[in-house]
Amino acid sequence: MSRDKDKIDRLLALASDPAPGSRAVVFQSMYELLLDPDQTQSEDERRLAGEILIRLIGEVETKLRQALAAGLARRDDVPRDLVKTLAFDDIEVAAPVLLNSPKLADTDLIEIIHGKAREHHLSIARRATVAPEVSQALIDTADTAVVEALLGNTGAMLGREALEFLIQESRWQHNYQEPLVRRADLPKALAARLYCWVAAPLREHLSARYDIDPELIDTQFAKVIADEMAQLARQRDLPSKSQALIDKLAQRGELTVGFLINALGIGETGLFEDGLIALSGLRRELVRRVIHDPKGDGLAVVARSVGAGLEEFTELFAVTRHGAGAPTAAAEQGRAAADLYGRITPGLARRVITLWRQDLDYVLALRVAAKET
């Protein structure tokens, strides 16, 4: 143990050398020490090695970072902060960690989804196990390639609401249909709903799996669907504490964008989401897409439609993007979204909202707005 401490002390001295070669030597020596299968280091020494590696990650070449990520991807005895730093690296470094690391908590994965782009999302979607909350964050990206990867992953857990949403989307996103049909967690009522628009080979699969008589699907089984959907609707109508507060504020005329900004600022994400649903009249899935759209175009449309001023919109954009992505990219996206906000009229914004309420595709409705500004 003392020998390892002496080695760390020597490497720390070498790390102060500004020469790139010296830092590469330190980096490689530190990760070899950290990944030592004999684990002769103390906990403090391993923590220190991790801190040094984090400090040097931005100063060494990609192949060294790749070697480190590959070495610790499946290890459960390495510093979590180091794993998380590697997970935010370029995809050629981050991929093995995103796919395999047991050190990444669900909150870490959701933060990465909000802060990184498609390749990182795809790696997370292919993990051996994906929690429902992480699956929902991936669905909220509205990236069809990511959703397809998620649906095809038997270890990805999907909540009932997520399945309902994806089944509805599969009417237009045909690539979703086959992986949905083959999911083991597909309830019978939702399988029947999916049956209504999938191709004949997939209908045969559903009929065999759920013992559905094709000749009766349009009559008897349609009633089962209607009954279950009505029950789901009644369950959704039971107001949560958050919804009750939103309803009370709306009745008093006190539900404003400013209130929602303050709510999100103190971490009340559910209250913020319910409030934006009440202000805009949009479905929850669409509101989530608006919130998580990196470009912020949908947010600009919603803000304009409900009468938010430019200052409020700028603050709204900032608070919904807090901690997501690089500051430079966020600033550029903010300027572009503010430009759209300035060009779109309240009337046109309300037209786009109406199109969304009528189930027009999210991107297509935004294109309508862009053509008329």
N, C-alpha and C positions, 0 to 999 in steps of 0.2 A: 504493500500500500504506500509506504514511504517512497519506494522507487517510482511509482506512478506519480506521486506528488512532485518529486524532483523533476520528472519528465515534463509535467505540466508547467512547472516554473520556468524550465528552459524554453519551452515552446511559447510561453507568454512573452518572454524577452525577445524571442525571434519575431513574434507577431508585430512588434513595434517597428520592425524593419520595413520601410516603404517599398522595397523591391518586390514586384509581383511574385517572383520565384520563391522568396522567403515565405510569403503568405500562403502560397500553394503548399509548401512543405508543412507548414503549421496545420493547415486545413486537413491534409491527408493524414498526418500523424494523429490529429485529434479524433477524426472519425474512426481510425483504426483502434485507437484507445477506447473510444466509446462503444464500439461494436466488438470488443474483445470477448470471445466466448467464455473465457475463464472468469470474467467479471470480478477482477481483483480490486477494482476501484471502490472507494467509499461513495455514498450517495452524493455528498457534497462535491467530490471530484467529478462525478458524472454530470452533475448539474453545471459545474463550471465549464466542463468540456462542451456541453450543449450551448452555453451562452457564448463561448468563443466561436463556435461554428456559426451561430446565428449572425454574429458580428462580421464574420468573414464571407458569408454566402454571396454578398453582392460584389465581391472582389476576386472571385476565382472563376475559372472557366467552367463551361457547362458540363463537361465530362466528369469533373470532380463532384459537382452537385448531383449529377445522375447516379454516380457510384454510391454516394451517401444515401440518396433516396431509396435506391434499390436495396441497400444493405439493411436499412431500418424499417422498410415498408411493412413487414409482418411482425416486427418486434413490439412487445408490450412493456419493455423495460427501458425505454428511451424517453427523453424529455418531451412532453407534449408540445411545448412552445416551438421546439425545433421541428417537429413533424408538421405543425401548422404552418410554419414559415415555408417549408418545402412545398406544402400543398398549394400555397399561393404563388409559387414560382412558375416559370414557363412550363407548358404542358409536357415537354419531353423530360423534364425533371419531376414534375408533380404527379404524373400518371400512376406510377406504382404505389405511391402513398395514398392517393385518392381512391384507388381500387381496393387496397388491401389493409391499410393501417387501422388497427384496433384503437389507436390513441385518439383518433378524431371523433369528438362527440357530435351528436346530431346538431347542436347549436353551431359547432365549427363548420359542418357541412353546409348548413343553411347560409351562414355568413359567406362561405366561398361561392355558393350559387349566386348570391346577390352581388358579389364583388368581381366575379370572373365570367368568362364567356363560354361558348358552346363546348369546346373540347374538354374543359374542366367539368361541365355539366354532364357530358356523356360518360366520363369516367365514374362520376358519382352514381349515375343511373345504373351502372353495371356492377356495383359493389355486391358482394355475396348477400348482404342484408341491407335493405333500405327501409327506414322507419316511415310510417305514414306522414309525419310532419315534413320529412325530407322529400318524400314523393310529391307532396302538395307544392312545395317550393319549386321543384323541377317542373311540374305541370304549369305553374304560374309563369314560367319563362315563355310559354306559348311557342316553344321551338318544337316543331313536329318531329325532327330527328331525335331529339332528347326524349320526347314522350314515347316514341316507338321503342327506343332502347329500354325505357322504363317498363313499358307494358310487356316486353319480351323477357324481362328478368323475373324468374319465378321467386326470387328472394325479395322482390320489392313489394312492400305492403301498401295497399291502397284503401283509403276510407270509403264508406258508402257514397258520400257526396262526390268524391273524386271519380268514382266509377260512373255515377250518374252523368256527371259532366262530360267525361270522355266518351261515353256511349252516345250522348247527344252530338258531340263533335264528330263522331265517326260517320254521321250522315254525309258529311262533306269531306272528312279526312279518311279516305277509304283504306289507307295503310294501317289505320288503327283497328280495323274490323277483325282481321284474323287473330292478332295477339289478344284482343279482348275476348273473342270466342273461346280461346284456349286457356284462359286464366282459370285457375282452380278456385279462386275466391269470388267468382261471378255468381250472384244470387239468382234464383230461378226467375223471379219477376223481372229483373233487369235483362236476363238472357232472352226472355220473351220479347221485351222491348227491342233488343238488338236484332232479334229474328226478323222484325218488320222490314229492315232495309239491307240486310246482308245478302250476298250472292247465294245461289242454290247449294253449292258444296258446303258452305258454312252453315246454312240452314239444316242440312242433313246432319252435320256434326252436333248442332244444338238439339235437334229432335232426338237423336240417339242418346245423348248424354242426359237430357232432362226428361226423357220419356214423353216428348210432346208429339201428339198426333197432328201432322201438318194440316189435315182437313179441318181440324177444330181450332187452329190457332187464332183465326180471325174472329171467333165467337167466344168460346168458353175461356180461352186463356187470355184474351184481351180484357175480359172482366177482372181476372186476377190482377192484371197490371193496373187497371183503373183503381181497384180497391186499395192496392198497396201504395200507389202514388197518392191517393187521397189521404191515407193514413200518414204518409210522410209529410204531406202538406200540413196536416193538423199538428204534427209534432213540431214542425218549423214555426207554426204560428204561436207556440207558447213562448212568451217574451222572456229573454234573459234579463239579468240585472242591467247589463249594458244597453239592451234594446229598450228597456223600460225608461232609462234615463234619456235616451235619444228621443223617444216618443214625447216625454214630458217637455224637453227643451223645444222640440218642434212645435208643440201646442202653444208654448209661450212666445214663439218667434225668436228664441234665443239660440237656435242651432245655426251656427255660422262657421265659415271656413276658419276664422280666427280661433274658435273654440276647438276645432279639430286639430289645428296646428299645435295648440297647447297640450291637447290630450296625447298626441303622438310624441311630443317633446318629453313627456314624463313616462313614456313607455306603455301607454294604454293603447296598444295596437288594435285590440278588439273593438274598443270604443270608437277609435278613428275609422275603422272599416265600416262598422254599423252606421256611423254618422254620414260617411260618404255615400253609402247605399241610400240612406234616407234623402240626402240632398239631391242626388242625381237620378234616383229612380231606376238604377241599373241593377242587374243580377249580381250576386256576390262574386261569381266567377269572373265577370267582366270588370268589376271594381278591382279585384286582385290583379287582373292583367294590367289595368290602368296604373295601379300603384307600382308594379314591378317592371313596367316597360322602361328599359334603360334610357330611351330617347326622351321620354316625358311628353310625347305628343298627345297621348290620350289624356294625361293630367291637365295639359293646357286647355284642351277642349272642355273637360269637365269644369275646370275653374272658371273659364269664360262663360259657360252656360249657367252657372249658379251666381254670377255677378261678382266674383272675386276680383279685386284690383290687382295691378301688376305687382305691387309690393307683396301682397298676400300670396300671389302665385309663386313669386320667387322664393319666398320663405317656405311655402308648401313643397316646392320642388326640392329645396335643400333638406328639409326634415325627412322626406321620404327616401332620400338618397344617403342619409347619414351612415357612414362606415362602409358604403358600397363602392368598390372600385377605386381606381387611382384618382386623386384630386384633379389632375389636369383633364382627364377624360370627362369627369363629372362636370367640371366648369364649362367645357365645350358643349356638352349635351344640354346644360342649363341655358347657355346663350341661344342655342338653336331652338329649344322649347319656348323660351321667352320671345323669340322672333315670331314663331307660329302664333303664340298668344296675342302678340301685337297685331298680326295680320287678320286673324279670324274675328268675325263679328259675333256678338252674343246670339243673334238670330241664326247664323250658320252653325254655331256651336250647338244650339238647341236642336237643330235639324240632325246633326250627327248623333246626338243623344237619342233622338227618336228612332233613327236607323238602327242603332244598337239595341234599343228596346224591341225592335221588330226582328231581331236576330240576324241583321246583316253582319257579314264578317267584319271583325275588328279593323283589320288593315284596310279592307276595301272602303269602309266608311271614312277612314282617315284620308284615303286618296281622294274621295269626294270633296272633303274639306280643302285639301291642298289645291285641287283644280280650281276652286272658286275663290281662292285668296289672291 
